[in-house]
Amino acid sequence: MEKRYTLPVAIALVVGTVIGSGVFFKAEAVLTKTGGNLSVGILAFIIMGVVMIISACTFGVVAQSHEGVEGLVGYASASCGKWYGYYVGWFMAVIYYPSLVSVLSWLPARYFGVLMGWDDPVVGGRTMMLAGVFMVVTYTMNALAPKLAGKFAIATTIIKLIPLLLMAVVGTIVGLTSGMTEFNFSNVVTEMPFTEGLFGAIVSLAFAFEGWICATSIGSELKDSKKNMPRALLIGTVIVAIVYVIYYVGLAGAVESEVMMAGGEAGAKIAFQNIFGQVGGAAIFVFVVISCWGTCNGLTMAVTRGMFDLAVESDSPKLAMFKNVDANTNMANNSAVFGLLVSSLWLLYFYGGTIMGGFGPFKFDSSELPIITLYAIYIPIYIALLKRKDLPGFRGKVMPVLAILCSLFMVFAALSTVLGVCENILAMIRELTGWSRKKGCIVCGAGIFVLALTTALGYSLLHFQPFAAGTAWLEFWGFIGSNKGLPLGSLVLALFCCNSFGWGWENFVQEANTGHGLKVKAWMKPVFRFVVPIAIAFIYIYGMATFAWR
């Protein structure tokens, strides 16, 4: 294919694809996960930035060491064999890229609806029609005018950086002069365990830092790809990391962390309103629309070439049609048409299965893509690079090891919350039974697996509607835990702590008054002994009486 793209286009593709809607609304999620601890939040941004930069730079080494090979599929094939590249190619072309494109076609339509004041900007018919328009226009531009798509990537990247840099600079200055920045850094809304808050924030940010791999899809069309691809990956990811951190600091100077957390997705709008007025708060949605569309364009660049890359790397004659390059556009149009078709199907599913909650046993959130799985996919490529003997020590040994550690860290961070819950269950069972850790792990693991099967198969083989139509095992277990377990458990605890047949009031007071903070006073005994249990019992009975059983 024609060498039509320059280094600035590749950098813009990295920056423009990574920076989407997430950066505008993930600050609230990070604050929530960390309990409003800005220092831990910044650390999460820095860690994710380091992970992204190391991963991208390692792929830059892969790009330099495999001349003439481009794209994740090509790197996977060259590093681990054609069989590995084949399966990675299908995953990227059919699942990863098109599902992301479907969501990122809907997002600009949604925020355009918010900007225009539509009645139902999330699931309304106008929103979904506009999402289809965004998708078709983006695909048409990439298939028929690829050079225009490259210029569009540069333009949207510049535009989406404007509000981020404005908030970073103006928000920081205002915050330092007003004392807001100091207040937010010195006050934590809710105390959270450090590791829990950090790992939770990192997982929340994973999506916001994803997409840099898309730049490798234009390797065959990038001028001097051997030099420019590593440069684009390094420069682009460094820009993203810096912009994210300074934007987050700027938000800290614009609004109190507690207000940002309470505002949810509107938190960023509140911050911009505080700094730039009502017009600035509304204008943020204009930039979000452009930002999301720019990200959609970057992903479309990748998905239009998905089947082409797979066909080039595969020897299968069934895929030969995707190798055809149009003489006029110099684009693999069959690959682009296939990408549009699959993305349209994903958009249809996103609307019916995710937004509307339909499609029965095939119900899941298609926006929750296996990003962490992608980091796992990178690991064999890093290991193959590590085994090469023709590369210098740092590039051939240190960088792959660091990249492997980063990928493992991401996988561990994603699993940490689950592991934390499992650890609590294990600790309780061992304390009650006296079992060894090995025996406890086996029994608890088997029990959790069996119970999890009810939820996993609850929409198909183990179909079960315990309450209203559309409910399943997940609602049933939620009812047992939240509606039954929590109030009854708290009632038993209240009675146990404050009465002689249990722990006893004196022992309870001694334990409760350990450390700093508010103390339990003697006059509170009737409150804890009678008022609290009665209140809990009333809430429980009222909840059962008013519960929507059917």
N, C-alpha and C positions, 0 to 999 in steps of 0.2 A: 504494500500500500504506500501511497505518496507520503514523503517526509514533509508534512505540512505544518507541524506544531513546533514552536520554539520553547525555550526554557521558561519564559514568563507564563506561557499557557499551562505548562506542567505544574508550576508552582501554584498558579491560580486554581488548578484542578484539585491539588492537595488541600489548599486552604478553603476553597469554596465548597468542597464536598464534606469536609470535616465540620466546618462551622455551618450549622443549619438552624433549626428552631431550638435545639436542645440548650445551647448556650444562653438563650434569653430566659429560659424557664427552669433550668437545672439548678440555679442558685438556691431557689426555694427548697428543692429536694435535698441538696447538700446540707443546708441549714437544719432541715428537719431530721436528717439522719444523724447529725452531730449534736443535736440539741441546741443549735445556735452558737456552737463553738467555732468562731471564725478561723482560729489558728489551725484546728484540725481540718477544717474545710479547705484552707489554702494548701495544707500538706497533701490532701487528697488530690487537688488540682495539680500540684507539682509532681506527685508520684505518677499520675496518669500521663502527664506530659513527658516525663522521663521514659515511661514504658513505651509511649508512642514514638518518641525520637529514637530510642535504641532499636525498636522493632523496624522502623522505617530505614534507619541507617544500615542495619544488617541486610535488609532486602536490597539496599543500594550496593552492598558488597556482592550479593548474589547476582544482581544485574550486571555488574562489571565482570564477574567471573564466568558468566554464561553469555558471551557475545552472540547477538542474533536471536536471543530468546527474550520474550517479554510477557508480561502478565503473570498473575498468580498461577494460572494453569501451566504456562510454559516453564516457570521456575519449579513447580512441583514435579513436572515430567522430567526436566533436566536433572533435578537433584535426587529424586526418589524413584524414578522409573515411570514409564508411560501409564501403567495401571493406576498409580497414585494420582497423576495428573488428570487421568480420565474421570475418576470419581470426584475429584475436587472441581473439575470443570463443570460437571453436571450439577453439583451442589451450588456453585456460583451462578450458573446460567439459568437454572430453573427455580431455585429457592431463594438464595440470598439476595442477589441484586434485584430481581423483579418484584419481590415482596417489599423491599425497601422503596423501590420506585413507586409502588402503589400507595404506600403510606405517605410518601413525600409528594405525591400528586394531590392527595387529599388535604394535607396540612396547609398549603397556601390557599386552597379554596376555603377551608374552614376559617382561617384568619381574615380572609377577604370578606367573608360573611359577617364576622364580628365587626370589622371596620365599617361595613355598610349597614349594620344594624338589622340583619335578617332575623326572622323569628326563631329559626332553628338552624344555626350555622354549623352544627355538628353533624346531624343526620338528615338534614333537609334535602329535598330533591334538587334544589338549585345548587347546593354544595356539591353533591355527588356528580351532577352534570358538569359543573365547573372543574371538578377534579379530573373527569375524563378529558375535558378540553386541554387542561394543563399537560396531561400525559401525552395526548396525540400531538399537540404543538411541539413539545419537547422532542418526541421521537422523530417527527417530520424534520425538524431543524437538524438533528444529529445525522439522519439518514440522507437527506438531500443537500444540506449545506453544512458539512462538518467544520469548515473554516469559520462560519458564522457562529457555530456552537462553541468553538474555542474562544472567539471574541466575547461571546455572551458570558462564558465562564469568568473571564477577566473582569468584565463590567460588574457582574453581580458580586464578585469577591470584593471589589473596591467599595461598592455600595453597602454591603453588609458589614464592612469594617467601620464605617462612619459612626453609627450609633454606639458601637462597642468602645471605640477609642474616645468618643465624646464623653461617655459615662466614666470611662477609666480616668480621664484627665480632670473633667469638671467635677465629677462626683468625689474624687480624692481631694481636690482643692477645697470644695465646700465642706466636706467632712472633717478635714483637718482644722479649718477655721472655726467651724461650729462646735467641734468636739464630738460629733457623731461617730467618727471613725474610732476614736479612743474609747468611747462608751461601748460600742459594739465588740471591740476586741477585749475589753476588760470585763464584760458581763456575759455570762452563759445563761441561756433561757432555761434549759433543762440539763441537769448533769447526766452524762452518758458515759459508759465504759469506753476507754480510749479506742481499743481495738474494734469494738462493735461499731462505734461511730465512724471510724476511719474506713473500715471495710465496707460498711453500708454506703458511705459516700462514694467510694471508688466504684462500686457496682452501679450506682446511680449515674455516674459520669461515663461509664464505658461507652454508651451510645453516643455521647457528645464528642468523644475522641475517636470515633470510628469513621472510616471512609478513605483514609490516606492510601490504601491499597489500590483504589480505583485508578490512580495515576499510572500504575504499571500497565493498564490496559491499552494505553496509547503508545507503548514503547516502540512498536514498529513504525509509527507515524511521527515520532519525535526526532528532530534533527540532532545528530551526534548523541544518540541515545545512551551510549556507553558512559559518557561524561555527564550529560544533562540529567539523566534519570536519578542517579544518586544525589546530585545537587538539588534537584526539585524535592526529593523526599526529605532531605535534611533541612533545607531552607523553609519549606512549607510547614513541616511539623514544628520547627522552632518558633515560627511566627504564630501558629495556633496556640502553642503552650504559653507564650508571653502574653498574647491578647487575652486569653482566658483568665489568667491570674490577675492582671491589672484591671480587667473588667469586674471581677469578683471583689477586688479591693474598692473599686469605685462605687459599687452598690452598697458597700458597708458605710460609705460616707453619705449616702442618699436617704436611707431609711433605716429605722431600727430593725434588728434581726427578728424580733418577735412579730412585728408588723409584716415583714416579708414572709415569714412562715405562715402567718394567719391568712395572708392574701392568696396563697396557692399559686396557680398559674398567673394570676393577676399581680403577683408580687413585683415583677419587673416593670409593669405598667405603673404601679404606685411609685416606684423609685424614679422613673422618668418624669412623672407628674410633679414630684417634689422638687426636682432639679430644673426641669424645662417647662413646667406648667401643664395645663390641660392639653394644649396642642401637642406638646412633646409626648404626653402619655398616649394620645391617639396615633401620633406618627410612628410609634414603635411598631404598630401592627403593619404599617406600610413596609417597613424594613424587614419585618418577619416574613411577610409574603414574598418579597424579593429574595430574602435569604433562603427560604425553603425551596423556592423555584430554582435558585442557583445550585443548591444541593441536589435537587432532583435532576438537573441537567448533568451534573458530574456523574451521578449514578447511571443515568441513561447512556452516557458515553461508554460506560463499562458494559452495560447489559446489551447494547447494540452490537458489541464485539464479542459477546460471551460465546455464542455458538461458533463464530468464526475462529476464535482461539482454540476451542475444543476440537474443531474439525482439522485445523492445522496440526495440532499435536497428536491427533488420533489417526490411525491407519484404516479406520472403518469406512468402507465405501458408502454406507448409509448416510454418512455425514458430509459427503463430498459436496453436496449442493450448497452448503454453508460457506464453502471456500470461494464461491463466485464473487468477484468484485466488479461492480458496475463501472463501465468505461467512462461515463460522464461524471458521476459523483465520486468515483474512486472509493466507494464504500461497499461493504459486504451487506447488500440490501436484504438478502434472504435471512441473514443473521439478525438484522434490525427488525424485520417483520416478525420473526419468531419471538424476539424480545418483547415487542409491543403486544403480541398475542398473550404471552404468558403473564406479563404485567397487568393486562386487562383482566385476566382471570383472577389474579391476586387482588385487584381492586374490587372485583365483584365479591370475592370471598371476604375481604376486609369489611365491606359494607354489610353483607348478610351475616357473616359468622362472628365478627368482632364488634361492630357498631350495634347491630340489631340483635345479636345473640342467638342466631338461628343455626341451621344446618346440623341439628341433632348431635350424633356422635362425633362429628368433625368440628366441634366447637373449641376453638382456642384463639388466643390473641396473636394475630399474625404480625403485629408490630413488635412483639417480643422475640426478635430474631436471635438465632444462636451466635451472638457476637463472641461469647466466651469460647464456643466451639471453634470459631475461626482461629482464635489464639492457639488452641490445641492443634489445629491443622498446620499452623506454622512450625511447630516443634520438629517434625521429621525433616523439614527443609533446613532448619538450623543445625540439626545433628549431621546432616549430609555435608553442610558447609564446614562443620567442625572436623570432619574426617579428611577433608582435602589437605594434601601435603604441599601444594604448590602456592599457598597463600602465606603472606607474612604473619608473624605471631599475633599482633593485635587484631588485624582484620580477619584472620583465619581461626583464631583461638579465643581471644578475649571477647570480641563482639558476639559471636554465636553463643558463648556461654551466658553472657549477660542477657541476650535475647531469650534464651531458654528459661532463665530464671524469671524474666519479666512475664513470659507466657504462663509459667507455672504459678506465679504470684496472682495473675488474673483469674486463673481457674480456682485457686485456693480462696481468693477473695469472694468469688461468686458462691462458693460452697460454705463459706465461713458461717453465715447466718443459719444455714441448715445444720451444720456441725454443732453450732452453739446450742440449738434446741435439742439435738440428739444427746449432747453431753449432759444437759439437765436431766433428761429422762434416765440416762444411764446412771448418773449419780444417785438419783432417788431409788432406783431399783436395787442398786448395790447396797445402799444404806439399809433398805428394808429387808433384804435377803441375805446379805453377807457374801454374795457371790464375788468371784474374782472378776477382774476387768475383762478378761478374755471371754468368760462364760456370759457375763452381762452384755457384751458387744454382740455375741452370737444370738442370744435370745431376743434382745431389744431390736437388733437389726432385722431378724426374721419377722418379728411382730409388726414393726413399722412397714416393712415391705408388703406384708399381707394386707394390712389396713390401707396402705397407699393404693393397692390394686383396685379397691372398691371405688376410689375417686377416679383413677386412670381409666377404668372400664365402665364407669358409671353411666356413660352416655351410649353404651353399646351392649356388650354381653351382660353386664350387671345393671341394666337399666332400672332405675328406681326413682320415683317421684314422691318423697315423703310428705311434702306440703303442697304448695300451690303448683300449678302446671309449670313445667320448665325447671323445677328444683331437682336436685340430684343428691348423691352421697356427700358432696362437698357441703351443701347446706345442712344435711343431717348431722355431720360431724361438727359443724359450726354451732348447731343448735345444742348438741350434747355438751360441747366445751364451754361456749359463751353463755347460753341461756340456762343451762343446768349446772355445769361444773363450777363456774366462777361464783355465782351468788350462793350456792349451797356450800362451796368451799369456804367462802368468806364468812358465812354464818357459823359454820363449825369452828373456824379459827377464832372468831369473836367470842363464842361461848367457851372455848378451850382456854383462851388466854386469861380471862377475867374471873373464872370460877374455880372453887377448890377442887372440883372433880377433874380439873385439867392442870394447866400450868400454874395458875394462881395469880392473883393481882400483884403481889409483892414481886414475884419473879418477872412478871411482865413489865412492871415499872422499871426494875433494875436494868433489864435488857433494852427497853425503849429509850431510856435516858442515857445510855452509853454514847459518848462522843459529844459533838457540838450541835447547837441548834435548839429548837423549841423542845421543852420538856413536858412530860406528862405529869400533871398535878394531882394531888389527892382528891380534890373536889370533882375531878373528871370520872371517878370510879362509877357512879351511877350512869353516866352517859355511855361509857364503854360497855358496862355490864347489861344495861337494859335498853337504852335508846337505840344504840347501834344495831343490836340483833333484831329489834322490832322493825327498824327501818329497812334492814336488809330483807327480812321476811316479807314485809309489805311490797317492796319492789319486786321480789320474786313472784309472789302471788299475782300481783297486778300484771306483770309481764306475761305470765302463763295465761291469764284470763283474756288479755287483749292480743295475744299472738295470732298471726294469720295462719291458722292451721290449714285451711283450704281456701 
